[in-house]
Amino acid sequence: MKWALIYSKVDLDRNIWFANEIIRNFKKNNVQANLELEEEISFDDFDYDCVIYRGHNHETLNKLENLG
């Protein structure tokens, strides 16, 4: 499974330690995970099985929900 941890740039600045810990623990357990910036995501070629969305943008949330 391929996971994405999604933050906005502003939220990531405040939560960088936590985000890095999540990614580190995923990798430690052999789970493929990437940290993605909300502002840079392309939903046309979005290729993740699971997402942890740590943002507040309802448009982004709706797009993620529509992907399945």
ABEGO torsion letter per residue (X at the ends): XBBBBBBBAAAAAAAAAAAAAAAAAAAAAGBBBBBBBAAABBAAABBBABBBBABABAAAAAAAAAAX
